[in-house]
Amino acid sequence: MFDPGLLNYWIIMILMMTGLYTVIAKGNLIKKIIGLGIFQVSVIMFFVSMGKVRGGTAPIAGEGFEVFSNPVPHVLMLTAIVVAVATLAFALALVVRIKEEYDTIEEDEIRELEAGEEG
Amino acid sequence: MHDSGLSISSHLPAFQIAVPLLSAVICVLIRKARAAWLLATTVAWAAFAGACVLLNRVILHGTISYEQGGWTPPWGIELRIDLFNALVLIIVTGICAVVISASLTSLSMEVPEKKHNLFYAAFLLCMTGLAGMTITGDVFNIFVFLEISSLSSYALISQGATRRALTSSIQYLVMGTIGGTLLLLGIGMLYMVTGTLNIVDMADQLAMVGPNRTVLVALACVTVGTSIKLAVFPLHIWLPNAYTYAPAIVTAFLAATATKVAFYVLARFIFSIFGVELAFEQLHLDRVLMPLAIVAMFAGSIVAIYQTDIKRMLAYSSVAQIGYMLLGLSMASVTGLTGGIVHLFNHALMKSGLFLVMACVLYRVGSTHIDAMRGLGKRMPFTMAAFVIAGLSMIGVPLTVGFVSKWYLVSAAMESGQWPVAVLILLSSLLAVVYIWRVVEVAYFQEAPEDAPEVKKAPIGLLVPVWTLVFAIIFFGIFTSLSAGVAGDAARMLLGAGS
C-alpha cells in the first residue's frame, strides 16, 4: 500500500484534503481563503512533482545532460500560480468590502444579518 | 485552405479571443462610460458576425484547425472549431452582443457611472474567457480561459446594488475555484497518462492506453469540476444568490452563457476525450447524471414556484433547465445529445430574454418582487408580452424554441425505451406552467394598487434587445434547421468520434 516512491503524492493528497476541509469547515472568510490557497497549491505541487524525473536535469541540449525533467508541467504551473494569485487578490478585496458593509467576516454572523434583512 | 487573399479572414479564430481581450484593456484606459460602451458593443457584435462566418465555414468546409503562432499541433496550441463549438460560440457571442446593447440603459440604475468603463472591461474579459474555452483545442487552455471568465464574472456579480452581491460573489468564488482546481487536477492526471494536452491527440493516446485507474479518477475530477461551474444539482448552491443579487444585465449575460459553456466543456471532455465507452460503459456516468438531472428538473422548478422575487424564481428555474440539458447528455444517444445541445441554444435565448425583461421591470418599477408586478400587463404591455412569450417557451409550447428541445428530449427517452423519463419531462414542464402563470396572473389579472406611482413603458434601449431575443425564440421555434439541424450533426459527430 505505502510506496516510498509515492511519498510526494501522499503529501499532496493530505495537503489537498486539508485545504478542502478548511474551506468547508471554517466560517471565517479569511480562513476559507487560506484553505482555498492550500487546495490550489497542492494541485500545483502535483503538477511539479509529476514532471520531475529522478536525477534529471533542466532540459538543456548539450554534453553531460542526458536525463531531463519534463518542463511542460512546470511551465503550465506558472500560469496556474498566476491564476491562484489573482483569485487570492480578488477574494481578499471582496473580504475587505464585506467587512466594510457587514462589519464582520464570520459567515454565520453574516447569515444572521442577511436573514434579518429578509424578515 | 491557406489563401494569401484570405489571410486576415483565416486568422478569424484568433480574433475571437484577441480582439475582446485587447478591447478590455482599452476600456480601462478610456475612462468614459459611453465610449467604453460603444467599443464593447462594437466588439461584441463583430465577434458575433465572426462567429456566424465561422459556423458557415465549418458547415461548408468542415472543421477548422488554426495553429496559434504557426506551431503545429500537438506541440503548438490549436484553436479547433467544429460544428459543436461553432454553435456554442454563436450563442455566446450573440447573447453577449444583445445583452451589452441593452446595458447602456439598464446599468446606470445599479452601477455608478464612473465605474462603467471597468464594468465593460470585465464584461469583455468574461466574453474572452468564454469564447476561448469554446474554441480552444488544448485542455490546459480550457482551464486558463475558464479562470479568466470566472474571475471576471465574480467581479461582475459583486457590482450588484445591495451588499448581498458581495457575499454571493465570494460564495461563487469559493465554489468556482474548487471547481476550476478540480478540473486542473483532472487535466494533470490526463497529462500523466497521455503526455499531451491537445484534445485530438489526447483522445488518440487514451484510446491506445485504455482505461486504467488514473483515467477514471481524471474523469471523475473533470466531471465534478465542470459540474460545479455548470451548477448541476446539488452543486448549484452558488447559482440562485449569484443570479439574484448581480446587476440585471450581468444575470441576463451569465445565465445564458457561463453555464452553457460549462456544459460544452463537460460534453467535450466526455465525448471527445474520454469517449462514450469509458464514460458510460466503464464508469456508468449516466447512472449518476441522469438521476441528478431529473432531481434538478423537479427540485429547481418546485423551489421556483415558492419564490417571491422573480429574479430568484428564474434562477431556480435555471437549475431545472440545466437538468434538461444534462438529461440529454446522460442519454448518450444521438437524439438525446441533440436535445441537450439544442436546449443549450434555446435556453440561452429564453433565459436571457426573461432576465432582460426583469431588467426592464427593475428599471421602471425599481423592484423584481412579485407584488411589484401587479397590473404591469397594462402598464408595461410590450415588456410583459415578451415575458409571456419567453415564458411559454420555457414551458415548451409549440412554435417556440422550448418545444423543439423538449420534443427531442422526449423522443430520445422514448427511443431508448425509458418512457418513465419521458413522463417525468412532461410532468416537470407542468411545474414550469405554475411558476410562469403566477407572474402572468399577477401582471394581467390583478389591478395595480391605487397608490402605485405612474409607470412608463420600458425604454427603447431595453425593449429592442428584449424583442430581438423574443423574435429569435419564435424564429428558431419555427425554422429549426439552423439550431436543431446543426445540433444534430454535432451530436452525430461527437458520438461518432467517441465510439
Chai-1 contact restraints between the chains, C-beta under 6 A:
chainA,res_idxA,chainB,res_idxB,connection_type,confidence,min_distance_angstrom,max_distance_angstrom,comment,restraint_id
A,L36,B,T177,contact,1.0,0.0,6.0,A-B,restraint_1
A,F39,B,T181,contact,1.0,0.0,6.0,A-B,restraint_2
A,Q40,B,T181,contact,1.0,0.0,6.0,A-B,restraint_3
A,V43,B,T181,contact,1.0,0.0,6.0,A-B,restraint_4
A,V43,B,L184,contact,1.0,0.0,6.0,A-B,restraint_5
A,V43,B,L185,contact,1.0,0.0,6.0,A-B,restraint_6
A,F46,B,G188,contact,1.0,0.0,6.0,A-B,restraint_7
A,F47,B,G188,contact,1.0,0.0,6.0,A-B,restraint_8
A,M50,B,M192,contact,1.0,0.0,6.0,A-B,restraint_9
A,L76,B,F140,contact,1.0,0.0,6.0,A-B,restraint_10
A,T79,B,V144,contact,1.0,0.0,6.0,A-B,restraint_11
A,V83,B,E147,contact,1.0,0.0,6.0,A-B,restraint_12
A,A86,B,L151,contact,1.0,0.0,6.0,A-B,restraint_13
A,T87,B,T177,contact,1.0,0.0,6.0,A-B,restraint_14
A,A91,B,L173,contact,1.0,0.0,6.0,A-B,restraint_15
A,L94,B,L166,contact,1.0,0.0,6.0,A-B,restraint_16
A,L94,B,S169,contact,1.0,0.0,6.0,A-B,restraint_17
A,L94,B,I170,contact,1.0,0.0,6.0,A-B,restraint_18
A,R97,B,L166,contact,1.0,0.0,6.0,A-B,restraint_19
A,I98,B,L166,contact,1.0,0.0,6.0,A-B,restraint_20
A,E101,B,R163,contact,1.0,0.0,6.0,A-B,restraint_21
A,I110,B,T167,contact,1.0,0.0,6.0,A-B,restraint_22
